[in-house]
């Protein structure tokens, strides 16, 4: 439900007027309403069901993406284990080469999942953005596939794919390499809560990487809904 509200804000839809408030420095400024105010606006027009626009294709995308990701990752790991002796794997540990290898495997798995599920992602975004113009062009998963194929052909299912892939790949590499540098050079191995600290560093670097690559997400989403009627 929050994703629906965020996406509508992302495409520049501002149906509610700004209100007078104060910033962190105490100065009076005009501020746009918060996320929950927009959720109430959607519910006022479409009811609670309006907050679940695009849920069906998103569930399909999540389920198929999870299966594809796990299968591809498992295949990459099995191929790597068949090529590399067990003694060599034990010695590598958490070295830079190991991090690069694991990140490469994860990148291949994520890219495959993104490629397979991107048509569902496009349909999800178009179902949500219909709220703005009150259209009903994309109603169901199957009918949306037919509509996109009839009007845009195969390429219509992959609108915005390139920036989405680039954003995912850059975010993954930034996250893993920053986490490796922090865990290797900033944290001491003698700390009793080392594993916990490393998990925190992974979360922080993931947030930082997502923030830096957000422009790719924005461009991808706008390309997916551009000129779709």
N, C-alpha and C positions, 0 to 999 in steps of 0.2 A: 504493500500500500504506500509506504514511504517512497519507494522507487518511482511510482506513478507521479507523485507530487514533485519529486526532484526532477524528473525528466521534463515535466511541463514547465517548470521554472527554467530549466536548462535551455529550452528553445525560445526563451524570452517572453513567455506569456505572463502578464502581470495584471490580472483582473481586479485586484484589490488596491485601493489607493494607499500611498505611504502615510505613515503616522509620525507625529512629532515625538522624538525620544532623545536620549542622551548617549553619546559614544563613551568610550573608555576614559576619555579625558574630561568628561563632564559637560561637554559642549552640546547644545541642542542641535540636532540634525534630523532630517526626515529619513525614516527607515521603512523598508518594505516589510510587510507582515511575515511572520515566521512560518515554518513548515506546517505546523498544526492548523494554522489559520487557513492555509490553502487546502488542507485536507477537509476542513469543515465546509469550505466553499464547494468542493467537488461533491461532498455528500449532500449539500443543499440542493444541487442541481440534479444529480444522478442517483442519489441515495448511496447506501453502503456498497452496492454493487459497482458503483463508479470507481471505487478505489481498487477494484480488482480487474480493471481492463488489461487485456494482454496476459492474463495469468496462465491460460492454457498453453500458448506457444512457449512461454517462459518455463513452465514445468517440463514440457517436451525437450526444450533446449538443455535444461539442467540434467535430466535423466540420461539423454543420449550423450551429452558431453562427458558425464561422469564415466559411462561405460567405455567410450572411445579413449578417454584420457588414461584410464587404468589399464586397458588392453595394450595400448601403444607403449606406455611406460614399462609395463611388465615385459613386453617383447624386447625393448631396448636394454633392459637390465639383464635379461637372459642371454641376449647376444653378447653383452659385455662380459658376463661371467664365463661364457664359453671361450672367449678369446683370452682372458686374463687369468693367470694362475692364482690360486687362493693365497699363496704366500705373498704375492705382490699386492693383493688387495688389502691384506692385513697391515703391510708396511706403509701403505699410502695414507691410511687413517683419514684425517681431516685436512690433508695437504691441499695446496692450491690446485694441483692437478686433479685431485678428487672432486673438489668443489666445481671446477670447470666441467668435468665429465658429468657430474650429477645435474648441473644446471643445463647442460646441452641436452641431456635426456628429458628433463622436465620441459624444456623449450619445444622439443619435437612433439611431446605428448600434448602440450597445451595448444600448439599450433594446429595439430590434427583435429583436436576437439573443437577449436574455434572455427576451422574451415568447414567441418561437418554441420555445426549447429548455427552458423551465421544466418541462413535463411529464416530460422525460427526467431533469431534476434531481431532481424529486420521487421518481421511481422509483429513482434511484441511492441517495438517502438511505434510502428504505424497505428496499431490498435490504441495505444495510449494517447498519441498526439491528436487523434480524431476528436478528443474532448473539446479542443479549442474551437474548431469550426463546426462542431456538431454533426460531422459526417458519420456515416455508417457503412463505408465502403469495405472496410476490413472487419468482418464480424466473426468468422470462424477460421480455424487453422486451415482446413482443406480448401474452403472457398477463397481464402487469402492467397494460397499457393496458385490457384487457378487464375485469380485476378492479376497477380504479378507476372506470371508466365505469359498471359495473353497480352498484357500491355508493354512489358519491358523485356521479355525473353529471359533466358537463363541468367544473364548478367544482372538482372534486377534483384535476384536473390543474394547477390554478393556486393550490394551497394555499401560502401564504407568499410569493406573488409581490410584493405591495405593499411589505413591508419590504425585500425583496431589491432591488427597483428603486430604492427610496429610498436604500438603502445604496450602490449602485453609482453613482447620480447624485451624491450628496454626496461620495463618495470621489473621483470624477473631477474635480469642480469644486474641491475643496480642494487636490488634488494639483497641478492645472494653475495655479491662482491663486497658490499658495505658491511654486511653481517660478518663475513669472513675476516675483514680487516679489523673490525671491532673486537671480535672474539679472539683473534690472534695477538693483536698488539695492545689493545686497551684493557682487556680483562686478565687478571692473574689466575693461573691455573690452580693455585692453592686455596682459593676461596671455596667454602663448603657449599655455597649456593650457586656454584658455577653453572650447572645445567639450567637452573632457573634464570640466571642472568642472561645466558645465551638465548633462551627463548624470548626474553624481553627485548633483546637487541634485534632479533629477527622481526618482531612485531613493529618496533620503531622504524627500522629500515624499510619495512614493507609499506608503512604509512608514508614515509618520506618519498619512496620511489613512486607510489601511486599519485602523490601530489605533483611531482615533477612531470609525470607522463599524462596528467589529466587533459592537456590540450589535444592529445591524440584521441582520447575517448570522446571529447566534445565534437571534434571534426568528424569522427566516424559516425556518431549519432545523427548529426546534421546531414551528412551525405546519405544516410539510410532513409531519411524522410523527405529529401529534396525532390521536388517534382513528382510526387507520388499521388497527386490528386486529392 
